[in-house]
Amino acid sequence: MSLWQRISTTGVTSSATSELNRTIILCNRVSLLLSCFILILGILSFLHFGFIASTKVALLVSPVTLLPIVLNAFGHINYSRIFLSVAISLACVVGSTLDKLDYVQIEELQFYLFRFLLLSATIFPFILFNLKEYKLWISALIINFLCIVLYDPIHNALGLGYYQLGLNGPSYYFINFIALAAFAVISSSTYFLKFSFEKYEAENIKLIYQLSLKQEELLYANKVIDEQRDLLARENERLNSDLLQKNEQLSATNSELIAHNNNLEQFSYTISHNLRGPLASLQGLANIVNPHQLGEDNKPLFGHFLKSVNALDTTIKDLSHIIEIRNNVSSVKDVVNLDNEIKHIKTLLRKEITEHKVVISSEFKVLEFTTVKSMLHSILYNLISNAIKYRSYERDLVINLRSQLIGSSVQIQVQDNGLGIDLSQHKEKIFGLYKRFHTHTEGKGLGLFLVKLQAETLGGNVQIQSKPGIGTTFTIVVNGVE
């Protein structure tokens, strides 16, 4: 540590506040600089004027101004600052009077020179004290003010006044008003400068405190985030481990399901095809039987036999159709135009549409998209033909068709004002195989089952909204590209 640092930190303790330690360092440095400045003035005075009284005073005061450093070392901080604030003023008054006792030729400069030093001492109370220590800095400022005011009276009392020593400047005493005005300007300016400095320093301290609180909050938040990150990392590791196990289980389950599904498909295929031969034989035998050769008692039994054989044939054909749809997932997809499909369906159902005065309207926001054309045609045909079949006899049938794009899927709605279905009773069975809810018309109950099956085969689904006596709305969603 340098000598400058050692002298500056004399009296500084770790138990004191940072503000007090800063004040001690400032006081020590001002004391040292002032001592050096007075010593330099004394040396210059000696070289220029010789060993006169003012030179002696300067050389004496120079070491005396180091006294505040000693006082600070012993903890007398207020005394050291008071002494340093008034030392220059008192030294100027003493030096000025002694200088005039030891003179060869009096010059007017001797009366002005010390006044400049008195005015310079005005700023020391503001440098060394905080404004809140008003009793100390006001006391030091009053002493400096009295030294300026009593400068001439003290000289006159000792017979060393300006005119007493033979000087005759007519405007000399006016210099007192100039000195007082300069004192007022210097002291007030320094006060406001000090006030602004302390105000902004207080705001900075407050801001630093707030920032330190924010920093503590951020450090705490970072700590919590780090803890949460570690917790998430551990949880992620656990989840990854569980996920790997679940994936292995799912893979095994999926393999089992694929095997079961293949077995079921093979079983369904075997039933639907292997029964075709015996059934065809039964139908052939039934066709060569001459009903007229049967007795009257056997004719009803033969009729029931034919009815059962035909029902079994229909069931096997339906089962073959369902199996064909399930195995048709990889069918080639084409670009489908909904307007063209509706025109085709209208052509197929022209007789029913004309006979029952059916109105079919469409509002397609999505007109073309890619899908399995045959399946979409079957879905729309079944829904429109069902709407005609289960129309209300109280009003003309109106069928509205709409389409829109939802994400990458196409939504198609088929709405009618027909008989409707009581969903509170039949919702769970609505898409079941061979389920019928109106018995006044012919049907097998296969259409809605096929609609649901084909919609799911196309990667979508079908929903229904219906009220008896109001009508029904089917919403079909299929994967497609516009």
N, C-alpha and C positions, 0 to 999 in steps of 0.2 A: 504494500500500500504506500502511495506517495505521501510526502509531507503535507501537501495540499489536502489530501483526503483525510489524513490523520487529524489535522487542525479542524477541518470542516465538521468532522463527526465527533468532536469532543463534547461530552455530555449526552450523546445519543444513547438511549437504552432500548432494549427489546420490549420492556414493559410499557413504555410510553406509546401514545397513539402516533400514527403516521403523520398527522397534521402537526403535532408538537415536535416531533423529530425534524420535520421539514423546517419549522420555525427556528430551531436550534442551529441547524446547518446554515440557514440564511444569516442568522445573527453572527455566527463565527466568521463567515466569509466576508460580511460587510466590515466587521471589526478588523480583520486582517488587511483587507484592501484599503480601508481608511488609514490604518497605521502606516502602511507603505506609502500612501499618497502624501500624508503629512510629513513623513520622513524625507520624501523627495523634495517637497516644498522647502523644508528646513535646509537641506543641502544646497538647493538653488539659491535660497536667501543668503546662506553663508558665502557662497561663491560670488554673489552679486553685491551684497552689502557688508559682508564681514560678520563677525560674531556679535551682532546687535541683539537687543532684548527679544524681538520677535523671532529671531533665529533660535535663541535659547528656548523660548516657549515651544516652538515647533518641535525641536529635538526632544523636549521633555514630554510633550503631549503624545508624541508618536508611540512610545512604549506604553503610556497610560491607556491608550485606546485598545490595547490588547487585553485589558482587564475583563471585558465581557466574556472572553473565552475561558478565563479562570473561573468566573462566576458560574458559567454554564457547566463547567466540569464538576462543580459542587452542587448543582441543581438549582441555583438561584437564577432562574431564567428571566423572571420579570424584572429583577434588579439589573441584570445585564442589559436588557433592552432599553430600560429607562435611561441608564447611564449612557448608552451609545446614542440615544436620540437627542440628548441635551449636551453631550460632551463638546461638540463642535461649536455650538452657540456660546457656551460658557468660556471655552478656550479663546474664541474670537474676542469676547469682551475683555478678558484678562490680557490677552496678547496685545490688543489695541492700546490699552492704557499703559502697559509696560513699555510698548514700543515708543510712546510719546514721552516717557520719562528719560529714555536713553536716546536722545536725538541730537543731531548736530544742526540739521536744517529740516524744518517741518515742511512737508509737501501735502497738498490737498488730496493726493492719491491715498495717503495713509488713512484718511477718514472714509474714503469710498471702498477701498480694497476689502476691508473686514466686513462691510455691509454685504458684499457679494457672497462671502462665505456664510454669513448669517442666513441669507435667503436660501442658499443651497441646503442648509440644515433643515429646512422646512419639510422636506420629503421623507426624512428618516422615520418619523413616527408612523407614517402610512406604510413604509416598507417593512417595518419590524413588527407591527401589531395588526391583528384582525380588527375589523370595524366593530365586532361585537365586544371587544375589549375596550370599550369607549372611555372608561375611567383612566386607563393607562395612556392611550394615545392622545386624549384631550389634555391630560396633565403635561405630557412632554411638549405638546404643541403650544400650550400656554407659556411654558418656560421659554421656548424659542421666540414666541411673540413678545414677551417682556424684554428679552435681550435686545430685540430690534427697537422697541418703544423707548427703553431706558438707556439706549446707547449714548445719546448726547447728554442726558441728565447725569449719568455716571461720570462722564468726562468733565462736565462742568463742575460737579461736586469735588473732583480732585484737582481742579484748576487746569485741566487739560482740554478745555473746550475749544471749538473751532476758532472763535473770535478771541478767546483768551490767549491763544498761542500766536496771535498777530495775523491770522488769515482774514481776508476781508471780502470773500465772495458774497454779494448781496442776496443770492438765491440759495444759499447753502441749506437753510432749514427746510426748503421745499423738497430736498432729497428725502426727508423723513416720510412725506406723503407718498412719494414714489415708491419707497421701500415698503410701506404698509400696503399700498395697492398691489405691488408685486407679490407680497406675502399672501394677500387675499386670493390673487389669481392662481398662484402656485398651489396653495393649500386646497382651494375648492376644486381645481382641476384634478389634483392628485386624489382627492377624496372620491370624486365621481369615477375616476379611473379605477380606484381600488374597489369601489362599490360594484362596478360592472364586472370586474375580474372575479370578485367573490361570488357574485350572483351566478355567473356562468360556471364557476368552479363548483358551486353547490348543485347546479343543474347537472353538471357532468358527473359529480359523485352520485347523485340520485340515479342518473342514467346507467352508470357503471353498476350500481347496486341492483337495478332492475335487470340489467343484462346478466349479472352474476346469478340472479334468481332464475332467469330464463335458461341460462347455461346449466344450472343445477337440474332444472326440469328436463332439459334436453338430455343431460347425462342419465338422469333417472329413466326417462323414456327409452333411451338407447339401451340401458341395462335391461329394461323390461322386454324390449324388442329382441335383444340378444337371447334372453331367457326363452321368450316365445319361439324364436327361431330354432333354438336347440330342441325345445319341446316338439316343435313341428317336424324337425329333422328326425327325431326319434320316432315320432308317430308315423312319419312317412315311411321310415324303414320297416316299422311294424306292419303298416298297411301294405307295403310292397310285398312283404313276406306273406301276409294273408292273401294278397291278390294272386301271388304265384301259386299258392296252395289251391285257391278257388279256381284259378285257370286250369290247373291240373285236373281238379275235380270236374269242372265243366267240360274239359276236353274228353275225359273218360265218359261222363254222362252223355255228351253229344255223340260220341262214338256208339254208345249203347242205343241212343235214340235213332241214329241213322240205321243201325242194324235192325232194330225193331220196325222202323218205318219200311225198310226194304222187305222185311218179312211180311208185314201187313200188305204192302203193295203186291208182293208175289202171291199172298193168300187171296187178296181181292181179285187179282188177275186170274188166278186158278179157278176161283168160284165162278166168276163171270164167264169165262171161256169154256171151262170143263163141263159146266152145266148146259152150255148151248147144245151140245150133241145129244144128250138124253132128252132134253126138252124138244128139240127138233124131231126126234123120233116119236115122242108122245104126240106132238102135233100132227105128224105124218100119219100115225096110226088112227088118230081121231078123225082125220079127213077121209080115210078109206072106210070108216064105219058107216054103214047105211042106217040112219036113224029109224027108217020104216021097218027094219028087221028087228028092232028092239021091242021088247014088250012094253006095255003101257006103264008098268011099274019102273022099268029101267030108263025110260026117256027122261024123267026129271033128274035122275042121278047122272045121266050122260050130259045133261045141260050144265049141271053144277061142275062136272068134271072139265068140260070145255072152258067154263068161266074161270076155274082155278088155273088151268094150263095157260090161258091168255094173260091172267094177272101175273103169273110167274114169269111169263115171257116179257111183259112190260117192266117188271121189277128188274130183271136181269139186264134189259136194255138200258134202263136208268142207271143201274150200277156201272155198266160199261161206259156210259157217258160221263159219269162222275169220275171214274178212274182215268178216263181220257183227259179230262180237264186238269186233274191233279198232276198228271204226267206231262202236261203241255206247258210247263213253266218256261221252258227254253224255246218256246215258239218264236218264229221270226217276227220282229216288230216292224210295223209300217207307219207311215204318216197317215193319220186319220183326219178326215174333214167332217166335222159334226153335221154341217148342212147336208152333205151328201148322204151320210148315214141316216139322217131323219127322212130325207126324200125316199131312200130305199125302203125304210120301214113303212112309210105312208103308202108306198106302192104295194107292199105285201099285205097291208091291212086296209086297202082301199075300200073293199066291200063293207067292212064293219064301220069305218069312218064315215062313209057316205050314208049308210043305213041309219046310224044313230046320231048323225049330225055333229060329229066330234070336231072341236076346234083345237088345233095344235099350234101354239105360238112358241117362238124361241128368241132368246137374247143371249148370244154367246160372246163373252169378252175374250174367251180363248176359243178360236175356231179350229186350229190345227195343232196337233201334238202327236208324239210317237208312242205307240202302244201296240198290243196284240189286237188286230182289227176284228177278228172273228169273235173274241171274247167281249169286246166293247159293244159290238153289234148285238150279241146275245143279251147283254145286260139291258140295253135300251129297248130291245124288242120285248123282252119279258115285262119290263115295267110299263111300257105303253099299252101292250095287249092286256095286262092285268087291270090297268086303269079303265080300259074300255069294258072289260068283262065285269068289273065290279063298280060300274057307274051307278049314279043315283037316277031313279026314274022320275024324280021331282023336278029336275033341271037338266039343261043341256050340258054335256061333258066338256070341260075346258082343261086342256093339259098345257102347262107352262114348263118350258125347258130353259135352264140357265147354266152358264159355265163361267168359271173364273180361275185365276192362277193363285195358288197359295204356296209360297216358297217354290219348291221344284215339283209340286204336285198339282194336278188339275182336279177341281171340284165341279161335279155336275149335279144339278138338282132337277128332279122330275116331280112336279106338283100337279095334283088333280083335285077336283071338287066332287069326288065320288062318295061312296058309302062311308068310307073311313073304317078304322079298326079300334076297338077298345083296348088300348095298350095296358091299362091297369090289370086286365085279365090275361092278355096274350103276349105281352112284351117279351117274355123269356122264350116263347115258343115260335115267335114270328118268323124266324129264318130256319126253322127245323124242317127236317125231311118229311114229306107227306103230311104237312100241317095245313089245314084249311080252316077258314074262319067265316066263310059264307057258303051255304049249302044250296042256294037257289040256282047256281050255275054249275056246269060240269068243270072238272079240274082234278089234278092229281096232288096238288100241294107241293110241286117240285120247283116251280118258277123262282120263288124268293130264295130257296135254298141254293139254286144255281147262281142267282145274282150275287149272293154273299160269297159263295165259293170262288166265282170268277173275279170279283173285286179283290179278294185277298190274294188270289193267284197273281194279280197284276200289281201286287205290293201295296194295296190300299185297304179300304174298308167301306162299309155301308151303314148308314144311320137312318132311322125312321121317326117321323113325327106325324101323328094322326089323331083325329077326333071323330067319333061316330057322327054321321050326318053333316060333317064339315068337309072332310077330305083328307088326303094323305100327301106327305112330302118325303121323298126318298133323296138322301144326299150321299153321293158316291164320290170317293176320293181315290184316284189312281195315280201312280207315278207316271210322269210324262214330261216331255220337253216341248215348249211352244214352238 
